[in-house]
Structures are given as C-alpha cells and as structure tokens.
C-alpha cells in the first residue's frame, strides 16, 4: 500500500477539508483527490462523503482510520531504526559470560541513554565478515592487525589476566599463585579450543612460549561438564579469563589461581569498520580508551595495540 496515499487520507481527516489537507502536504487539491480515489479503489469502499462543511468519514473510513495511523507510525519507527544516531549500536561480545560482555556492561552503566544490541559471533573471521557487511557495528576480539584490511580499525582496549582453574585435589590447588614455569608438566585441558580461531592462536602461542601442554581432546559439552570433571580430577586444570563468570556448587571446591611472573593476559581489541557513521561508536571507543602492554605481563607478539 502506498504510504503517501495513506498519509493523504489521514491529512484530510485531521484537516477536515481536501484543500486544507493539500496545503498541509504542499500538493494540489487535485492530487489529494486522486490519492483518495486510488485508496478507495484499492480498498473497495468509500472513505469520505463531501458536505458543505468539508469531508466526513464514512463508517468504512472510521474503521480504516486507526489502521492508517498505525501504518504511518510504523513507517516512522522503521525510518528511525536506521537513522544514524538513533539505531541501536550492535556489538559482538563473543560470549555473554566472557570479559567483553562485562566491559560493554560498564559502558551501558556509564551511558544508559545509548541503546545497545548485544550479539555473540563465533570467531574473528565471522566478526570481520559481519563488520564488512554492516550487520554489526563493533566487536571485541584478539586480533592480528596485520591480517585486517585497511578499512577495519582496531584498538587494544582491555588486557584480561588468565587464571588457572583446578579442583580441590589438584597439586596446585592451595597455591596462592603460580608462574607459567610452574605449569610445565601439568595437564591443562581446554576442550573448547577450536583450531583456526583467535583463542586457539593465543593458547598455542602461550603453550609454545612456556613449554606447556594444553590438551584439546574430547568433545566440548559446555562449561558445567568441564567444571564437574575438574572438581573430581587430581591432575586436570584449565585456563579461564579473570572476568569469565563461572558459578559452581560450593561442594565442588574449585580454585581460581592467579598466574604471575609474568601474567599471561588475553588482549581484547575493539574492531570496527572505519566508515561506520554511528555516533555511539565514537562514544564507545572514548569510554574504552586504549591499553598499552604493561611490564610483568605476556601476550603474543601479534596482538594489536594501535588503531
């Protein structure tokens, strides 16, 4: 249905006269009359009767009016949804229990007036593809900037310390902290690592740098089965990010142990398409700032630090 025709119908109702509606719409009375005639033919009913005092709605016109107004309101909402500065900022956070979700939550608390649409994509390749196609505005990823095209911006915004997670029977369970060297020879089990992803590249580099053995064998049944296995194992441990939200029963007795000297940090970067005009994208970047590598930490050489 032609919304200009519907708009003319509503204008006649509001103005009460065809000529007044034409003036409001900045078109001729003849154009308004043609539009109303077109609408009446489309609907198969008469919408107005003309009187000396102007145009009066028929019973069918009265029935159609609230739906006509709904159509015009829907048009306004549709336009507003894609108008720069009005559409929600669509951001990929990898996973809702991971650090990027917490960091984005901090932005939401600081700027509650900025509407957000939070999504989770699989890996950096999927995120870059979504940025390129325009289906998201930004993503938090650990990236090798040399592999990004020139139209994708990247800035390192958060370094998340990596912790060791063990069950109560593990030899390191009671240690207040461990060094990467302490972990050599221990079984670190991470069945969720997928070859070719950015997190696989990170943990491959971590293992190579400190001579660690990271096992990825076995199906990934999710977080809860992993925690169950660790709780009952005297030898298995895993790595988790400091801000990864985990909840387990008290009787499992799991331990989160800091890793120091150096502290491995996972380098979260914000990536975006440089020609993206969304006003809130700049607000998000300003809120996050830029993180530079700190002394006493380790991250792969390929981690991006600059825009």
N, C-alpha and C positions, 0 to 999 in steps of 0.2 A: 504494500500500500504506500502510495506517495505521501510522505510526511508533510510536504508543502501544502497538499490538498487538505490534509487533516488540520494543519496549522491555520489555514484559511477558515475552516469550519469553526474552530474554537474562537478565532478572532471575531467572526460575525456574532457568535453567541455573546462574547464579552462586550462587544461594542453595541450590539442591538440593531445595527444598520449595515448594509453592504458597503455603502460609501465610507462610513467611519472605519470599518474594518480595512478597506482598501487604503485609507490614509495611514492607518497604523502599520500596515505591511509595506507601504511605499510602492504599491502597484495600483493599477487602474481598477475601477469598479467592474468593468467588463471581465478582467482577469479573475477577480474574485468569483463572479457569477459562473464563469466557465469551470473553475475549480470545484465549486459546489455541485454543479451539474455532473461533472465527472465522478465525484464521490457518490452522488445519488445513483448514478448508473451502476457503479461498482457494487454498491450495497443492495440495489434493487428496491429502494424505498425513498420516500420524500422526507427530507430532514427539516425543511422550513416551509412555513406559509408566510407570504408577504402581506403586510397590513399597512394602513396609512401611517402607523407609528413605527414601522420598521419590519424586522424579521422575527418571527415567533417560531420556536421549536415545535415540531410535531411530536406525537408520542414516540415515534421511532427515533427522532432526533434527541429526545430526552434520554432514551435508553442508550444511545450511542455516545453521548457526551462524556460520561466518566471514563469510558474506554479510550476515547480520543485524548483526553487529558493524560491518561496513563501512558499512551504511546509517546506523547511529547516529553513526558518526564523520563521515560526510558531512553529516549534519544539524548537528553541532557546528560544522563548518567553514563551512557556509552561514550559520549564525547569527553566527559570529564575523566573517564578511566584511562585515557591515553594522552591527555593533555600534559605536557611537561610540567613537573612540579605538583601535579595532582594525583597521578597514578602511584600506587604503592611501589616502593623500592623493593625489587625482587632479588633476594640474596641467597646464595647457596652456602650452607654451613657444614657440608659433608655428612654430619650425623647430629641428631638432636641432643645426644648425651656428651658430645665432644666439646673441646675448648672453644671453637668458633661460635657455637651457639651461646655459650656464656659471655663471650666478648660482645657479640651482637646484642645480647640481652642488656649489657651495660650501656650500649648506645641507645637502646629503646628507653631505658630508665632516665637517661640524660636528656633525650629528645623525644618525649612521648607523643608529640604532635606529628612526627614523621611516621606515616603508615608503612608497615613492612609486610612483605610476603616472603616467608621463610621456606626454602626448599632444600632437599638433600639429593645431590647427584653423586654418581658412583666414584669417578676419579677425575684427575686434572684434565684429561683429554675430553671427557664429557662436559666439563665445566667450560673449557675454552670453546668448544663447539657451540654451547649454549650462549656464551657471550657473543660469539661471531654472528649467530643467527638472531640475536636480540631477545631471546626468550628469558634471559636473566640479566641483571644489571651488574652484579659483582659476585665474587666467590672467594672463599678463604681456602688457600691451597699452599702446599710446599712445592715450589716451582724452581726449575732450572731456567733462569731468564733467557739464557742463550737459545733456548728452544721455542721461545714465544715470538710470534710475528710482531712487527713494529707497531701494529695498531692495537696491541694489548698492553696496557700499563700494568706494572706490578710494583708493590712496595711491601717490604717486610714489616709487619705490624705487631707481631707477638711471638716471643720465644717461649715455648712451653717446656719446662723441665720434665724429663722422662723419669718415671719411678719404677722400682721393682715391686711386683706383687707376688706374694708367696702365701702358702698355707702355714699353719702353726707348727707343723712338723719339719719344715724345711731347715737346713743347717744355718741359713742366714736370717731366719725369722725374727730373732731377737736383736739383730744388729741395728743400732740407731741410724746408720748409713753405711753404704758400700761404695767402693770405687769400681770403675769399669774393669780394672785388673782383677778385682775380687771375683768377678763373674766368670772368668775364664774357667772352662771345665764344667760349669753348671749347665743344666738343661733348661733352656729358655724356649717355651712353647708358645707359638703365635699362629694358630691355625687360620686366623682371619686374614693373613697376608696373601695378597693376590699378585702374582707376577705381572710386571708391567705397570703397576700403579706407582704413584709418587711415594706412598708409605712403604712399599716394598723396596724402592730405591733407597729410601732413608735407612731402613733397618739393615739392608745389605751393606751400606757404607759403614754403619755403626759396627756391625759384626766384623768387617774387614779391618777397621781401624784398631779394634781392641782384642782381636782374636777370639771372638765369642761364637758360640754355636747356637744359632736360632733355628728351631725346628718348626716347619710349617706343615708337617704331615698330618693326615686325618681330616675328616670333614669338619667344617665350621658350623656347629649347631647353635651358635649365638653366645651371648655373654653369660647367661645363667649356667648352662652346662660347663662352660670354661671355669667359672668360679667354683662349681661343685667339684670338678676334677682337681683344681689346685688345692682346695681345702683338705682333700684326703690324700694328697701326694707328699711324700717326703723328699722328692727330688725335682719336681717341676716348678718353674716360676714363669712369669711373663712380664712384659713391659706395658705400662699404661701411662698416659699423659697425666700430669698433675691435676688438671682441671676436668679430666674424664669423670663423669658422675657414675659411681658404682654404688649399689646397695646390696648388702648380703645379710643373711641371718646372723645374729650375734654368736651362735654356737659354731659357726664356721671358723671363726678366729683368724680371718685373713689379715695379712700385714701389708701396708704400703710403706716402702722403704726408699728414702731419698738416695740418689746416686750422685756422688761428688768426686771432685779431683780427677778429671773435670766432670762437670754436669752435662750430660747429653741434653740438648734442647731441640725440640721439634720446631722448625722455622715456618710459622704460619705467615703467608703473604696474602694481601688483598690484591686480587686481579680484576681488571675491568677493561671495557673497550674504550679507547681514548676519545672517540667521537660521541660517546653517550651523553645526551644533554640533560639527563635527570638532575634536577637541582639538589636533591637529597644525597646524591652520590658524593658530591664535594663535602657535604656535612659529615658523612660517614668517614671519609678519608681524614678530615680535620680532627674528628674525635679520636680516631685510632692513632694518628701520628706515625712516626717511623721508629723502628727499633734497629739499633746497630749491635753487632756482636759484642758480647761482654767477656772480660777476662775470666778464666776459670770455667768456660763453657765449651762445648764441642758441638758442631753441626757440620754436615757435608760441605765441601768446597763449592758445590754447585748451588747452594742455597742463595736465593736472590735477596739483596739488601737494598737495592736502589730502584727508583721508578724508571 
